[in-house]
Amino acid sequence: VALAAMAVGIARRSLDEMIAYASDRPAFGKSSLFGFGQIQKHITESYAEYMAGKCYLYAMANGLDLSTYGNGLDADGVKLYCATMAKNVADRAIQVMGGYGYCGEYTVERLWRDAKLLEIGGGTNESHHKNMARDLHKLDGDKLE
């Protein structure tokens, strides 16, 4: 859950950086990059994915009962979703910022590397897939909540 929280933070910072850059950067006669549909697409998709990850994280953390056993399905799920989401949001931030996003002087380059590490650290995405499939199979026909 802690790694998912880190991922949500990375996505939030990437989104903030992307919005700030797109707001300040004039291009092709427009006052900012926000006037371009593809930039709008990157920002709005990133926001929607960030909010979905944040909601999943908060719901999972709020329902966590530390005195019990068996929180693995959503613990794996939230880390799996949020780590990938953070990397995708950071990737879009790099795309919006163009060459500047790739340079070490800008924060999003480091955010992307940190997000990529979250896909590996704390268990690879593949290990979370395996764990989740095992736990879903154990439901043996029981309905999901």
Summary of the structure (lengths in Angstrom):
residues: 145
radius of gyration: 17.6
end to end distance: 19.6
largest distance: 59.8
contacts: 447
relative contact order: 0.18
helix: 77%
strand: 1%
